[in-house]
Amino acid sequence: MAKKIAPAAIQCLKDALTNVYWSKSELRSFLLHTLSDHAVLARLNWEDYRRISSRH
């Protein structure tokens, strides 16, 4: 069964990640090591600003 995460919790996580990981390369590295589904990362535009990339 898939776990549901509240939208407010996801927004808080996005905000936290963009504050903790200043550079996109650090953010991407963290996500690569913590996410089991790497297809999520393929959908992000890593050429855009870090805050915009993390919104998706």
PDB file of N, CA, C, O and CB in Angstrom:
ATOM      1  N   MET A   1       0.830  -1.162   0.000  1.00  0.00           N
ATOM      2  CA  MET A   1       0.000   0.000   0.000  1.00  0.00           C
ATOM      3  C   MET A   1       0.891   1.246   0.000  1.00  0.00           C
ATOM      4  O   MET A   1       1.845   1.337   0.772  1.00  0.00           O
ATOM      5  CB  MET A   1      -0.953  -0.014   1.206  1.00  0.00           C
ATOM      6  N   ALA A   2       0.570   2.195  -0.868  1.00  0.00           N
ATOM      7  CA  ALA A   2       1.332   3.436  -0.949  1.00  0.00           C
ATOM      8  C   ALA A   2       0.988   4.347   0.212  1.00  0.00           C
ATOM      9  O   ALA A   2      -0.172   4.451   0.609  1.00  0.00           O
ATOM     10  CB  ALA A   2       1.068   4.148  -2.276  1.00  0.00           C
ATOM     11  N   LYS A   3       1.992   5.002   0.749  1.00  0.00           N
ATOM     12  CA  LYS A   3       1.772   5.935   1.844  1.00  0.00           C
ATOM     13  C   LYS A   3       1.382   7.290   1.286  1.00  0.00           C
ATOM     14  O   LYS A   3       1.931   7.737   0.279  1.00  0.00           O
ATOM     15  CB  LYS A   3       3.026   6.052   2.729  1.00  0.00           C
ATOM     16  N   LYS A   4       0.448   7.933   1.932  1.00  0.00           N
ATOM     17  CA  LYS A   4       0.002   9.272   1.542  1.00  0.00           C
ATOM     18  C   LYS A   4       0.717  10.299   2.415  1.00  0.00           C
ATOM     19  O   LYS A   4       0.858  10.117   3.625  1.00  0.00           O
ATOM     20  CB  LYS A   4      -1.552   9.414   1.672  1.00  0.00           C
ATOM     21  N   ILE A   5       1.161  11.368   1.788  1.00  0.00           N
ATOM     22  CA  ILE A   5       1.822  12.454   2.505  1.00  0.00           C
ATOM     23  C   ILE A   5       0.984  13.711   2.291  1.00  0.00           C
ATOM     24  O   ILE A   5       0.592  14.025   1.167  1.00  0.00           O
ATOM     25  CB  ILE A   5       3.311  12.659   2.014  1.00  0.00           C
ATOM     26  N   ALA A   6       0.722  14.408   3.355  1.00  0.00           N
ATOM     27  CA  ALA A   6      -0.088  15.622   3.288  1.00  0.00           C
ATOM     28  C   ALA A   6       0.594  16.668   2.413  1.00  0.00           C
ATOM     29  O   ALA A   6       1.810  16.843   2.496  1.00  0.00           O
ATOM     30  CB  ALA A   6      -0.338  16.186   4.697  1.00  0.00           C
ATOM     31  N   PRO A   7      -0.175  17.367   1.573  1.00  0.00           N
ATOM     32  CA  PRO A   7       0.412  18.412   0.711  1.00  0.00           C
ATOM     33  C   PRO A   7       1.193  19.465   1.499  1.00  0.00           C
ATOM     34  O   PRO A   7       2.219  19.953   1.026  1.00  0.00           O
ATOM     35  CB  PRO A   7      -0.686  19.098  -0.090  1.00  0.00           C
ATOM     36  N   ALA A   8       0.721  19.815   2.685  1.00  0.00           N
ATOM     37  CA  ALA A   8       1.442  20.803   3.500  1.00  0.00           C
ATOM     38  C   ALA A   8       2.811  20.275   3.920  1.00  0.00           C
ATOM     39  O   ALA A   8       3.776  21.035   3.997  1.00  0.00           O
ATOM     40  CB  ALA A   8       0.618  21.176   4.745  1.00  0.00           C
ATOM     41  N   ALA A   9       2.894  18.981   4.191  1.00  0.00           N
ATOM     42  CA  ALA A   9       4.177  18.378   4.566  1.00  0.00           C
ATOM     43  C   ALA A   9       5.143  18.386   3.389  1.00  0.00           C
ATOM     44  O   ALA A   9       6.340  18.617   3.563  1.00  0.00           O
ATOM     45  CB  ALA A   9       3.970  16.939   5.071  1.00  0.00           C
ATOM     46  N   ILE A  10       4.633  18.136   2.207  1.00  0.00           N
ATOM     47  CA  ILE A  10       5.486  18.153   1.010  1.00  0.00           C
ATOM     48  C   ILE A  10       6.016  19.557   0.767  1.00  0.00           C
ATOM     49  O   ILE A  10       7.188  19.721   0.428  1.00  0.00           O
ATOM     50  CB  ILE A  10       4.707  17.653  -0.230  1.00  0.00           C
ATOM     51  N   GLN A  11       5.182  20.565   0.934  1.00  0.00           N
ATOM     52  CA  GLN A  11       5.632  21.944   0.748  1.00  0.00           C
ATOM     53  C   GLN A  11       6.709  22.307   1.762  1.00  0.00           C
ATOM     54  O   GLN A  11       7.689  22.968   1.422  1.00  0.00           O
ATOM     55  CB  GLN A  11       4.452  22.914   0.865  1.00  0.00           C
ATOM     56  N   CYS A  12       6.528  21.878   2.994  1.00  0.00           N
ATOM     57  CA  CYS A  12       7.545  22.134   4.027  1.00  0.00           C
ATOM     58  C   CYS A  12       8.862  21.448   3.683  1.00  0.00           C
ATOM     59  O   CYS A  12       9.934  22.020   3.883  1.00  0.00           O
ATOM     60  CB  CYS A  12       7.048  21.653   5.404  1.00  0.00           C
ATOM     61  N   LEU A  13       8.785  20.235   3.172  1.00  0.00           N
ATOM     62  CA  LEU A  13       9.989  19.508   2.775  1.00  0.00           C
ATOM     63  C   LEU A  13      10.701  20.217   1.631  1.00  0.00           C
ATOM     64  O   LEU A  13      11.925  20.344   1.645  1.00  0.00           O
ATOM     65  CB  LEU A  13       9.639  18.073   2.370  1.00  0.00           C
ATOM     66  N   LYS A  14       9.947  20.676   0.645  1.00  0.00           N
ATOM     67  CA  LYS A  14      10.537  21.417  -0.479  1.00  0.00           C
ATOM     68  C   LYS A  14      11.257  22.665   0.016  1.00  0.00           C
ATOM     69  O   LYS A  14      12.386  22.943  -0.388  1.00  0.00           O
ATOM     70  CB  LYS A  14       9.451  21.804  -1.502  1.00  0.00           C
ATOM     71  N   ASP A  15      10.594  23.413   0.893  1.00  0.00           N
ATOM     72  CA  ASP A  15      11.204  24.628   1.436  1.00  0.00           C
ATOM     73  C   ASP A  15      12.476  24.304   2.215  1.00  0.00           C
ATOM     74  O   ASP A  15      13.486  24.995   2.081  1.00  0.00           O
ATOM     75  CB  ASP A  15      10.209  25.367   2.339  1.00  0.00           C
ATOM     76  N   ALA A  16      12.422  23.261   3.020  1.00  0.00           N
ATOM     77  CA  ALA A  16      13.581  22.873   3.822  1.00  0.00           C
ATOM     78  C   ALA A  16      14.752  22.454   2.934  1.00  0.00           C
ATOM     79  O   ALA A  16      15.890  22.860   3.171  1.00  0.00           O
ATOM     80  CB  ALA A  16      13.209  21.733   4.776  1.00  0.00           C
ATOM     81  N   LEU A  17      14.474  21.649   1.923  1.00  0.00           N
ATOM     82  CA  LEU A  17      15.558  21.172   1.046  1.00  0.00           C
ATOM     83  C   LEU A  17      16.239  22.315   0.310  1.00  0.00           C
ATOM     84  O   LEU A  17      17.457  22.299   0.133  1.00  0.00           O
ATOM     85  CB  LEU A  17      15.017  20.166   0.035  1.00  0.00           C
ATOM     86  N   THR A  18      15.461  23.313  -0.123  1.00  0.00           N
ATOM     87  CA  THR A  18      16.091  24.432  -0.839  1.00  0.00           C
ATOM     88  C   THR A  18      16.882  25.321   0.100  1.00  0.00           C
ATOM     89  O   THR A  18      17.765  26.054  -0.346  1.00  0.00           O
ATOM     90  CB  THR A  18      15.038  25.261  -1.563  1.00  0.00           C
ATOM     91  N   ASN A  19      16.587  25.273   1.384  1.00  0.00           N
ATOM     92  CA  ASN A  19      17.365  26.049   2.355  1.00  0.00           C
ATOM     93  C   ASN A  19      18.594  25.295   2.836  1.00  0.00           C
ATOM     94  O   ASN A  19      19.624  25.909   3.116  1.00  0.00           O
ATOM     95  CB  ASN A  19      16.498  26.420   3.544  1.00  0.00           C
ATOM     96  N   VAL A  20      18.503  23.979   2.936  1.00  0.00           N
ATOM     97  CA  VAL A  20      19.627  23.169   3.414  1.00  0.00           C
ATOM     98  C   VAL A  20      20.665  22.976   2.312  1.00  0.00           C
ATOM     99  O   VAL A  20      21.864  23.109   2.557  1.00  0.00           O
ATOM    100  CB  VAL A  20      19.131  21.803   3.918  1.00  0.00           C
ATOM    101  N   TYR A  21      20.213  22.665   1.114  1.00  0.00           N
ATOM    102  CA  TYR A  21      21.130  22.405   0.000  1.00  0.00           C
ATOM    103  C   TYR A  21      21.197  23.630  -0.889  1.00  0.00           C
ATOM    104  O   TYR A  21      20.299  23.888  -1.691  1.00  0.00           O
ATOM    105  CB  TYR A  21      20.684  21.164  -0.817  1.00  0.00           C
ATOM    106  N   TRP A  22      22.275  24.379  -0.734  1.00  0.00           N
ATOM    107  CA  TRP A  22      22.404  25.644  -1.428  1.00  0.00           C
ATOM    108  C   TRP A  22      22.627  25.449  -2.926  1.00  0.00           C
ATOM    109  O   TRP A  22      22.083  26.209  -3.727  1.00  0.00           O
ATOM    110  CB  TRP A  22      23.540  26.446  -0.833  1.00  0.00           C
ATOM    111  N   SER A  23      23.403  24.459  -3.316  1.00  0.00           N
ATOM    112  CA  SER A  23      23.671  24.265  -4.741  1.00  0.00           C
ATOM    113  C   SER A  23      22.815  23.128  -5.299  1.00  0.00           C
ATOM    114  O   SER A  23      22.443  22.199  -4.582  1.00  0.00           O
ATOM    115  CB  SER A  23      25.166  23.971  -4.975  1.00  0.00           C
ATOM    116  N   LYS A  24      22.515  23.225  -6.585  1.00  0.00           N
ATOM    117  CA  LYS A  24      21.696  22.195  -7.230  1.00  0.00           C
ATOM    118  C   LYS A  24      22.399  20.851  -7.222  1.00  0.00           C
ATOM    119  O   LYS A  24      21.747  19.813  -7.105  1.00  0.00           O
ATOM    120  CB  LYS A  24      21.361  22.596  -8.665  1.00  0.00           C
ATOM    121  N   SER A  25      23.715  20.853  -7.345  1.00  0.00           N
ATOM    122  CA  SER A  25      24.435  19.577  -7.371  1.00  0.00           C
ATOM    123  C   SER A  25      24.317  18.860  -6.020  1.00  0.00           C
ATOM    124  O   SER A  25      24.187  17.637  -5.979  1.00  0.00           O
ATOM    125  CB  SER A  25      25.923  19.805  -7.727  1.00  0.00           C
ATOM    126  N   GLU A  26      24.363  19.615  -4.918  1.00  0.00           N
ATOM    127  CA  GLU A  26      24.195  19.003  -3.599  1.00  0.00           C
ATOM    128  C   GLU A  26      22.773  18.474  -3.424  1.00  0.00           C
ATOM    129  O   GLU A  26      22.575  17.379  -2.897  1.00  0.00           O
ATOM    130  CB  GLU A  26      24.525  20.018  -2.490  1.00  0.00           C
ATOM    131  N   LEU A  27      21.795  19.245  -3.861  1.00  0.00           N
ATOM    132  CA  LEU A  27      20.401  18.828  -3.771  1.00  0.00           C
ATOM    133  C   LEU A  27      20.162  17.572  -4.605  1.00  0.00           C
ATOM    134  O   LEU A  27      19.516  16.627  -4.152  1.00  0.00           O
ATOM    135  CB  LEU A  27      19.469  19.961  -4.231  1.00  0.00           C
ATOM    136  N   ARG A  28      20.682  17.573  -5.812  1.00  0.00           N
ATOM    137  CA  ARG A  28      20.505  16.415  -6.697  1.00  0.00           C
ATOM    138  C   ARG A  28      21.178  15.174  -6.112  1.00  0.00           C
ATOM    139  O   ARG A  28      20.610  14.083  -6.153  1.00  0.00           O
ATOM    140  CB  ARG A  28      21.074  16.715  -8.098  1.00  0.00           C
ATOM    141  N   SER A  29      22.368  15.334  -5.577  1.00  0.00           N
ATOM    142  CA  SER A  29      23.082  14.215  -4.971  1.00  0.00           C
ATOM    143  C   SER A  29      22.296  13.640  -3.796  1.00  0.00           C
ATOM    144  O   SER A  29      22.164  12.422  -3.669  1.00  0.00           O
ATOM    145  CB  SER A  29      24.476  14.658  -4.508  1.00  0.00           C
ATOM    146  N   PHE A  30      21.776  14.513  -2.943  1.00  0.00           N
ATOM    147  CA  PHE A  30      20.967  14.055  -1.818  1.00  0.00           C
ATOM    148  C   PHE A  30      19.760  13.266  -2.306  1.00  0.00           C
ATOM    149  O   PHE A  30      19.474  12.184  -1.792  1.00  0.00           O
ATOM    150  CB  PHE A  30      20.512  15.244  -0.964  1.00  0.00           C
ATOM    151  N   LEU A  31      19.057  13.797  -3.288  1.00  0.00           N
ATOM    152  CA  LEU A  31      17.859  13.127  -3.798  1.00  0.00           C
ATOM    153  C   LEU A  31      18.190  11.791  -4.456  1.00  0.00           C
ATOM    154  O   LEU A  31      17.443  10.824  -4.309  1.00  0.00           O
ATOM    155  CB  LEU A  31      17.140  14.027  -4.794  1.00  0.00           C
ATOM    156  N   LEU A  32      19.300  11.733  -5.177  1.00  0.00           N
ATOM    157  CA  LEU A  32      19.716  10.475  -5.806  1.00  0.00           C
ATOM    158  C   LEU A  32      19.979   9.387  -4.766  1.00  0.00           C
ATOM    159  O   LEU A  32      19.703   8.210  -4.999  1.00  0.00           O
ATOM    160  CB  LEU A  32      20.973  10.696  -6.656  1.00  0.00           C
ATOM    161  N   HIS A  33      20.513   9.793  -3.625  1.00  0.00           N
ATOM    162  CA  HIS A  33      20.851   8.825  -2.590  1.00  0.00           C
ATOM    163  C   HIS A  33      19.681   8.467  -1.683  1.00  0.00           C
ATOM    164  O   HIS A  33      19.751   7.472  -0.962  1.00  0.00           O
ATOM    165  CB  HIS A  33      21.970   9.353  -1.762  1.00  0.00           C
ATOM    166  N   THR A  34      18.615   9.249  -1.701  1.00  0.00           N
ATOM    167  CA  THR A  34      17.503   8.981  -0.791  1.00  0.00           C
ATOM    168  C   THR A  34      16.241   8.487  -1.476  1.00  0.00           C
ATOM    169  O   THR A  34      15.428   7.814  -0.841  1.00  0.00           O
ATOM    170  CB  THR A  34      17.184  10.209  -0.026  1.00  0.00           C
ATOM    171  N   LEU A  35      16.054   8.799  -2.745  1.00  0.00           N
ATOM    172  CA  LEU A  35      14.842   8.364  -3.442  1.00  0.00           C
ATOM    173  C   LEU A  35      15.039   6.996  -4.069  1.00  0.00           C
ATOM    174  O   LEU A  35      16.072   6.732  -4.685  1.00  0.00           O
ATOM    175  CB  LEU A  35      14.444   9.380  -4.515  1.00  0.00           C
ATOM    176  N   SER A  36      14.066   6.140  -3.917  1.00  0.00           N
ATOM    177  CA  SER A  36      14.160   4.820  -4.542  1.00  0.00           C
ATOM    178  C   SER A  36      13.704   4.877  -6.003  1.00  0.00           C
ATOM    179  O   SER A  36      14.097   4.035  -6.810  1.00  0.00           O
ATOM    180  CB  SER A  36      13.315   3.793  -3.759  1.00  0.00           C
ATOM    181  N   ASP A  37      12.882   5.863  -6.340  1.00  0.00           N
ATOM    182  CA  ASP A  37      12.389   6.015  -7.717  1.00  0.00           C
ATOM    183  C   ASP A  37      13.116   7.184  -8.376  1.00  0.00           C
ATOM    184  O   ASP A  37      12.725   8.338  -8.202  1.00  0.00           O
ATOM    185  CB  ASP A  37      10.837   6.243  -7.742  1.00  0.00           C
ATOM    186  N   HIS A  38      14.156   6.892  -9.121  1.00  0.00           N
ATOM    187  CA  HIS A  38      14.956   7.944  -9.757  1.00  0.00           C
ATOM    188  C   HIS A  38      14.253   8.579 -10.944  1.00  0.00           C
ATOM    189  O   HIS A  38      14.729   9.584 -11.473  1.00  0.00           O
ATOM    190  CB  HIS A  38      16.282   7.385 -10.205  1.00  0.00           C
ATOM    191  N   ALA A  39      13.130   8.017 -11.373  1.00  0.00           N
ATOM    192  CA  ALA A  39      12.358   8.611 -12.472  1.00  0.00           C
ATOM    193  C   ALA A  39      11.827   9.985 -12.064  1.00  0.00           C
ATOM    194  O   ALA A  39      11.597  10.845 -12.914  1.00  0.00           O
ATOM    195  CB  ALA A  39      11.186   7.682 -12.883  1.00  0.00           C
ATOM    196  N   VAL A  40      11.635  10.184 -10.771  1.00  0.00           N
ATOM    197  CA  VAL A  40      11.171  11.480 -10.277  1.00  0.00           C
ATOM    198  C   VAL A  40      12.183  12.564 -10.652  1.00  0.00           C
ATOM    199  O   VAL A  40      11.803  13.661 -11.062  1.00  0.00           O
ATOM    200  CB  VAL A  40      10.956  11.439  -8.736  1.00  0.00           C
ATOM    201  N   LEU A  41      13.453  12.254 -10.510  1.00  0.00           N
ATOM    202  CA  LEU A  41      14.502  13.234 -10.809  1.00  0.00           C
ATOM    203  C   LEU A  41      14.588  13.555 -12.290  1.00  0.00           C
ATOM    204  O   LEU A  41      14.967  14.664 -12.666  1.00  0.00           O
ATOM    205  CB  LEU A  41      15.842  12.725 -10.325  1.00  0.00           C
ATOM    206  N   ALA A  42      14.242  12.603 -13.121  1.00  0.00           N
ATOM    207  CA  ALA A  42      14.307  12.815 -14.567  1.00  0.00           C
ATOM    208  C   ALA A  42      13.294  13.857 -15.023  1.00  0.00           C
ATOM    209  O   ALA A  42      13.468  14.480 -16.070  1.00  0.00           O
ATOM    210  CB  ALA A  42      14.071  11.501 -15.306  1.00  0.00           C
ATOM    211  N   ARG A  43      12.246  14.045 -14.245  1.00  0.00           N
ATOM    212  CA  ARG A  43      11.206  15.014 -14.617  1.00  0.00           C
ATOM    213  C   ARG A  43      11.567  16.441 -14.241  1.00  0.00           C
ATOM    214  O   ARG A  43      10.907  17.380 -14.686  1.00  0.00           O
ATOM    215  CB  ARG A  43       9.899  14.644 -13.962  1.00  0.00           C
ATOM    216  N   LEU A  44      12.598  16.618 -13.435  1.00  0.00           N
ATOM    217  CA  LEU A  44      12.979  17.958 -12.992  1.00  0.00           C
ATOM    218  C   LEU A  44      13.895  18.632 -13.994  1.00  0.00           C
ATOM    219  O   LEU A  44      14.708  17.981 -14.649  1.00  0.00           O
ATOM    220  CB  LEU A  44      13.656  17.895 -11.634  1.00  0.00           C
ATOM    221  N   ASN A  45      13.756  19.937 -14.107  1.00  0.00           N
ATOM    222  CA  ASN A  45      14.623  20.729 -14.968  1.00  0.00           C
ATOM    223  C   ASN A  45      15.798  21.206 -14.126  1.00  0.00           C
ATOM    224  O   ASN A  45      15.665  22.161 -13.361  1.00  0.00           O
ATOM    225  CB  ASN A  45      13.852  21.936 -15.611  1.00  0.00           C
ATOM    226  N   TRP A  46      16.927  20.559 -14.257  1.00  0.00           N
ATOM    227  CA  TRP A  46      18.095  20.890 -13.446  1.00  0.00           C
ATOM    228  C   TRP A  46      18.854  22.092 -13.988  1.00  0.00           C
ATOM    229  O   TRP A  46      19.835  22.527 -13.385  1.00  0.00           O
ATOM    230  CB  TRP A  46      19.022  19.700 -13.363  1.00  0.00           C
ATOM    231  N   GLU A  47      18.414  22.633 -15.117  1.00  0.00           N
ATOM    232  CA  GLU A  47      19.035  23.829 -15.672  1.00  0.00           C
ATOM    233  C   GLU A  47      18.420  25.091 -15.074  1.00  0.00           C
ATOM    234  O   GLU A  47      18.997  26.173 -15.178  1.00  0.00           O
ATOM    235  CB  GLU A  47      18.895  23.845 -17.196  1.00  0.00           C
ATOM    236  N   ASP A  48      17.265  24.956 -14.455  1.00  0.00           N
ATOM    237  CA  ASP A  48      16.551  26.092 -13.889  1.00  0.00           C
ATOM    238  C   ASP A  48      17.109  26.434 -12.512  1.00  0.00           C
ATOM    239  O   ASP A  48      17.971  25.727 -11.989  1.00  0.00           O
ATOM    240  CB  ASP A  48      15.044  25.794 -13.800  1.00  0.00           C
ATOM    241  N   TYR A  49      16.615  27.514 -11.934  1.00  0.00           N
ATOM    242  CA  TYR A  49      17.030  27.884 -10.581  1.00  0.00           C
ATOM    243  C   TYR A  49      16.683  26.770  -9.600  1.00  0.00           C
ATOM    244  O   TYR A  49      15.705  26.047  -9.789  1.00  0.00           O
ATOM    245  CB  TYR A  49      16.363  29.208 -10.148  1.00  0.00           C
ATOM    246  N   ARG A  50      17.467  26.643  -8.582  1.00  0.00           N
ATOM    247  CA  ARG A  50      17.313  25.584  -7.568  1.00  0.00           C
ATOM    248  C   ARG A  50      15.920  25.620  -6.956  1.00  0.00           C
ATOM    249  O   ARG A  50      15.297  24.568  -6.815  1.00  0.00           O
ATOM    250  CB  ARG A  50      18.379  25.731  -6.459  1.00  0.00           C
ATOM    251  N   ARG A  51      15.417  26.771  -6.594  1.00  0.00           N
ATOM    252  CA  ARG A  51      14.086  26.866  -5.972  1.00  0.00           C
ATOM    253  C   ARG A  51      12.981  26.454  -6.943  1.00  0.00           C
ATOM    254  O   ARG A  51      11.983  25.862  -6.530  1.00  0.00           O
ATOM    255  CB  ARG A  51      13.832  28.297  -5.475  1.00  0.00           C
ATOM    256  N   ILE A  52      13.149  26.756  -8.204  1.00  0.00           N
ATOM    257  CA  ILE A  52      12.151  26.365  -9.201  1.00  0.00           C
ATOM    258  C   ILE A  52      12.218  24.865  -9.445  1.00  0.00           C
ATOM    259  O   ILE A  52      11.180  24.215  -9.566  1.00  0.00           O
ATOM    260  CB  ILE A  52      12.362  27.136 -10.523  1.00  0.00           C
ATOM    261  N   SER A  53      13.412  24.310  -9.521  1.00  0.00           N
ATOM    262  CA  SER A  53      13.564  22.864  -9.720  1.00  0.00           C
ATOM    263  C   SER A  53      12.924  22.080  -8.584  1.00  0.00           C
ATOM    264  O   SER A  53      12.314  21.036  -8.817  1.00  0.00           O
ATOM    265  CB  SER A  53      15.046  22.494  -9.838  1.00  0.00           C
ATOM    266  N   SER A  54      13.055  22.567  -7.374  1.00  0.00           N
ATOM    267  CA  SER A  54      12.534  21.821  -6.233  1.00  0.00           C
ATOM    268  C   SER A  54      11.017  21.940  -6.086  1.00  0.00           C
ATOM    269  O   SER A  54      10.414  21.163  -5.345  1.00  0.00           O
ATOM    270  CB  SER A  54      13.201  22.298  -4.968  1.00  0.00           C
ATOM    271  N   ARG A  55      10.395  22.883  -6.766  1.00  0.00           N
ATOM    272  CA  ARG A  55       8.948  23.051  -6.684  1.00  0.00           C
ATOM    273  C   ARG A  55       8.191  21.913  -7.348  1.00  0.00           C
ATOM    274  O   ARG A  55       7.047  21.640  -6.986  1.00  0.00           O
ATOM    275  CB  ARG A  55       8.546  24.358  -7.312  1.00  0.00           C
ATOM    276  N   HIS A  56       8.805  21.254  -8.301  1.00  0.00           N
ATOM    277  CA  HIS A  56       8.109  20.232  -9.097  1.00  0.00           C
ATOM    278  C   HIS A  56       8.136  18.969  -8.346  1.00  0.00           C
ATOM    279  O   HIS A  56       7.611  17.960  -8.815  1.00  0.00           O
ATOM    280  CB  HIS A  56       8.732  20.041 -10.483  1.00  0.00           C
TER     281      HIS A  56
END
